Amino acid sequence: MSIIRDQQERTRFLRFAIVGTIGAGVDFGSFHLLVSFLGVPALWAQACSFTIAIISNFIWNRYWTYPDSRSKPITSQVFTFFVVNIIGLLIRTPIFAWLEVPLRRFGERLPFLPFWVLTADVLGYSIALGVAVVVVMFWNFFVNRYWTYNDVE
């Protein structure tokens, strides 16, 4: 099976990417709510927002990306999906932690940054989170495809 040659796999990857985009919106939105309005430390907020997003992603992937993958019990799929995503969180957290401070400092040096709309913290957190999300998206797609949804032809 090759994503490049197999139309069905390309469609699945596109749907997975759309679900991931929705999940990123859930992730970024809940992250910024937790940090900005509830005062949750950024490292904890990114872990919480990630968890909220993977719940959303599981539902969308089970019913839209892989609707033909219901020969496995949902409990089995939930378990494997969460294991894959917890490993993704373990990949993502150090990437976020490594990038967010230097990116926030970089944002402080930008003279044109409209601080009333976009603060240096929001810019730094968002870029760090974005890089981490993209890296983990590839991990999640391939491992979920071959483990969580391996009952799909």
C-alpha positions as a Markdown table, in Angstrom:
| # | Residue | x | y | z |
|---|---|---|---|---|
| 1 | Met | 0.0 | 0.0 | 0.0 |
| 2 | Ser | 1.3 | 3.4 | -1.0 |
| 3 | Ile | -0.3 | 6.7 | -0.3 |
| 4 | Ile | 1.1 | 8.0 | -3.5 |
| 5 | Arg | -0.4 | 5.3 | -5.7 |
| 6 | Asp | -3.5 | 4.3 | -3.8 |
| 7 | Gln | -6.4 | 6.8 | -4.2 |
| 8 | Gln | -8.2 | 5.4 | -1.2 |
| 9 | Glu | -5.1 | 5.9 | 1.0 |
| 10 | Arg | -4.7 | 9.5 | -0.4 |
| 11 | Thr | -8.4 | 10.2 | 0.5 |
| 12 | Arg | -7.8 | 8.7 | 4.0 |
| 13 | Phe | -4.7 | 10.9 | 4.5 |
| 14 | Leu | -6.6 | 14.0 | 3.3 |
| 15 | Arg | -9.4 | 13.2 | 5.7 |
| 16 | Phe | -6.9 | 12.5 | 8.5 |
| 17 | Ala | -5.3 | 15.9 | 7.7 |
| 18 | Ile | -8.7 | 17.6 | 7.8 |
| 19 | Val | -9.5 | 15.9 | 11.1 |
| 20 | Gly | -6.1 | 17.0 | 12.3 |
| 21 | Thr | -6.9 | 20.6 | 11.3 |
| 22 | Ile | -10.1 | 20.5 | 13.3 |
| 23 | Gly | -8.1 | 18.9 | 16.1 |
| 24 | Ala | -5.5 | 21.6 | 15.9 |
| 25 | Gly | -8.3 | 24.2 | 16.2 |
| 26 | Val | -9.6 | 22.4 | 19.3 |
| 27 | Asp | -6.0 | 22.1 | 20.5 |
| 28 | Phe | -4.9 | 25.7 | 19.9 |
| 29 | Gly | -8.3 | 27.1 | 21.1 |
| 30 | Ser | -8.4 | 25.2 | 24.4 |
| 31 | Phe | -4.6 | 25.8 | 24.9 |
| 32 | His | -5.1 | 29.6 | 24.7 |
| 33 | Leu | -8.2 | 29.5 | 26.8 |
| 34 | Leu | -6.4 | 27.5 | 29.5 |
| 35 | Val | -3.3 | 29.8 | 29.5 |
| 36 | Ser | -5.0 | 33.2 | 28.9 |
| 37 | Phe | -8.2 | 32.9 | 30.9 |
| 38 | Leu | -7.5 | 30.2 | 33.5 |
| 39 | Gly | -3.8 | 30.9 | 34.1 |
| 40 | Val | -2.7 | 27.3 | 33.6 |
| 41 | Pro | 1.1 | 27.0 | 33.0 |
| 42 | Ala | 1.8 | 26.6 | 29.3 |
| 43 | Leu | 3.4 | 23.1 | 29.6 |
| 44 | Trp | 0.4 | 21.7 | 31.4 |
| 45 | Ala | -2.0 | 23.6 | 29.2 |
| 46 | Gln | -0.5 | 22.0 | 26.0 |
| 47 | Ala | -0.9 | 18.5 | 27.6 |
| 48 | Cys | -4.6 | 19.2 | 28.5 |
| 49 | Ser | -5.4 | 20.8 | 25.1 |
| 50 | Phe | -3.8 | 17.8 | 23.4 |
| 51 | Thr | -6.0 | 15.4 | 25.3 |
| 52 | Ile | -9.1 | 17.4 | 24.4 |
| 53 | Ala | -8.1 | 17.4 | 20.8 |
| 54 | Ile | -7.4 | 13.6 | 20.6 |
| 55 | Ile | -10.8 | 12.9 | 21.9 |
| 56 | Ser | -12.3 | 15.0 | 19.1 |
| 57 | Asn | -9.9 | 13.3 | 16.6 |
| 58 | Phe | -10.8 | 9.8 | 17.6 |
| 59 | Ile | -14.5 | 10.4 | 17.1 |
| 60 | Trp | -13.9 | 12.1 | 13.7 |
| 61 | Asn | -11.4 | 9.4 | 12.5 |
| 62 | Arg | -13.5 | 6.5 | 13.6 |
| 63 | Tyr | -16.7 | 7.7 | 11.9 |
| 64 | Trp | -15.3 | 9.7 | 8.9 |
| 65 | Thr | -11.7 | 8.9 | 8.0 |
| 66 | Tyr | -12.0 | 5.1 | 8.7 |
| 67 | Pro | -15.7 | 4.3 | 8.7 |
| 68 | Asp | -14.8 | 0.9 | 7.3 |
| 69 | Ser | -12.7 | 0.1 | 10.4 |
| 70 | Arg | -15.4 | -1.0 | 12.8 |
| 71 | Ser | -14.6 | -4.7 | 12.8 |
| 72 | Lys | -12.6 | -4.1 | 16.0 |
| 73 | Pro | -14.4 | -3.3 | 19.2 |
| 74 | Ile | -14.4 | 0.5 | 20.0 |
| 75 | Thr | -12.7 | -0.2 | 23.3 |
| 76 | Ser | -9.7 | -1.7 | 21.4 |
| 77 | Gln | -9.6 | 1.2 | 19.0 |
| 78 | Val | -9.8 | 3.8 | 21.8 |
| 79 | Phe | -7.0 | 2.0 | 23.6 |
| 80 | Thr | -4.6 | 1.8 | 20.7 |
| 81 | Phe | -5.5 | 5.4 | 19.5 |
| 82 | Phe | -4.8 | 6.8 | 22.9 |
| 83 | Val | -1.5 | 4.8 | 23.2 |
| 84 | Val | -0.4 | 6.2 | 19.9 |
| 85 | Asn | -1.4 | 9.7 | 20.9 |
| 86 | Ile | 0.2 | 9.5 | 24.3 |
| 87 | Ile | 3.5 | 8.6 | 22.6 |
| 88 | Gly | 2.8 | 11.5 | 20.3 |
| 89 | Leu | 2.4 | 13.7 | 23.4 |
| 90 | Leu | 5.8 | 12.4 | 24.6 |
| 91 | Ile | 7.2 | 13.4 | 21.3 |
| 92 | Arg | 5.4 | 16.8 | 21.2 |
| 93 | Thr | 6.0 | 18.0 | 24.8 |
| 94 | Pro | 9.8 | 18.3 | 24.5 |
| 95 | Ile | 9.5 | 19.9 | 21.1 |
| 96 | Phe | 7.1 | 22.5 | 22.5 |
| 97 | Ala | 9.3 | 23.0 | 25.6 |
| 98 | Trp | 12.4 | 23.4 | 23.5 |
| 99 | Leu | 10.8 | 26.0 | 21.2 |
| 100 | Glu | 8.4 | 28.1 | 23.2 |
| 101 | Val | 10.8 | 30.2 | 25.3 |
| 102 | Pro | 13.1 | 31.2 | 22.4 |
| 103 | Leu | 10.1 | 31.9 | 20.1 |
| 104 | Arg | 8.5 | 34.1 | 22.8 |
| 105 | Arg | 11.8 | 36.0 | 23.2 |
| 106 | Phe | 12.0 | 36.3 | 19.4 |
| 107 | Gly | 8.4 | 37.7 | 19.4 |
| 108 | Glu | 9.5 | 40.4 | 22.0 |
| 109 | Arg | 12.1 | 41.7 | 19.6 |
| 110 | Leu | 9.7 | 42.2 | 16.7 |
| 111 | Pro | 9.0 | 45.9 | 16.4 |
| 112 | Phe | 6.0 | 45.5 | 14.1 |
| 113 | Leu | 4.1 | 43.0 | 16.3 |
| 114 | Pro | 0.6 | 44.3 | 17.0 |
| 115 | Phe | 0.6 | 43.7 | 20.7 |
| 116 | Trp | -3.0 | 44.6 | 21.1 |
| 117 | Val | -3.9 | 41.6 | 18.9 |
| 118 | Leu | -0.9 | 39.3 | 19.1 |
| 119 | Thr | 1.4 | 39.2 | 22.0 |
| 120 | Ala | 4.9 | 37.8 | 22.0 |
| 121 | Asp | 3.7 | 35.0 | 24.2 |
| 122 | Val | 0.8 | 34.1 | 22.0 |
| 123 | Leu | 3.1 | 34.2 | 18.9 |
| 124 | Gly | 5.8 | 32.0 | 20.6 |
| 125 | Tyr | 3.3 | 29.5 | 22.0 |
| 126 | Ser | 1.4 | 29.3 | 18.7 |
| 127 | Ile | 4.5 | 28.7 | 16.5 |
| 128 | Ala | 6.0 | 26.2 | 19.0 |
| 129 | Leu | 2.7 | 24.4 | 19.2 |
| 130 | Gly | 2.3 | 24.4 | 15.4 |
| 131 | Val | 5.7 | 22.9 | 14.8 |
| 132 | Ala | 5.0 | 20.2 | 17.4 |
| 133 | Val | 1.6 | 19.4 | 15.9 |
| 134 | Val | 3.0 | 19.0 | 12.4 |
| 135 | Val | 5.7 | 16.6 | 13.6 |
| 136 | Val | 3.3 | 14.5 | 15.6 |
| 137 | Met | 0.7 | 14.5 | 12.7 |
| 138 | Phe | 3.0 | 12.3 | 10.6 |
| 139 | Trp | 3.7 | 9.9 | 13.6 |
| 140 | Asn | -0.1 | 9.7 | 14.3 |
| 141 | Phe | -1.2 | 9.0 | 10.8 |
| 142 | Phe | 1.2 | 6.2 | 10.0 |
| 143 | Val | 1.1 | 4.5 | 13.4 |
| 144 | Asn | -2.7 | 4.7 | 13.6 |
| 145 | Arg | -3.1 | 3.6 | 10.1 |
| 146 | Tyr | -1.0 | 0.4 | 10.6 |
| 147 | Trp | -2.0 | -0.3 | 14.2 |
| 148 | Thr | -5.3 | 1.3 | 15.3 |
| 149 | Tyr | -7.0 | 1.0 | 11.9 |
| 150 | Asn | -5.2 | -2.1 | 10.5 |
| 151 | Asp | -8.4 | -3.9 | 9.8 |
| 152 | Val | -9.0 | -1.5 | 6.8 |
| 153 | Glu | -8.3 | -2.8 | 3.4 |
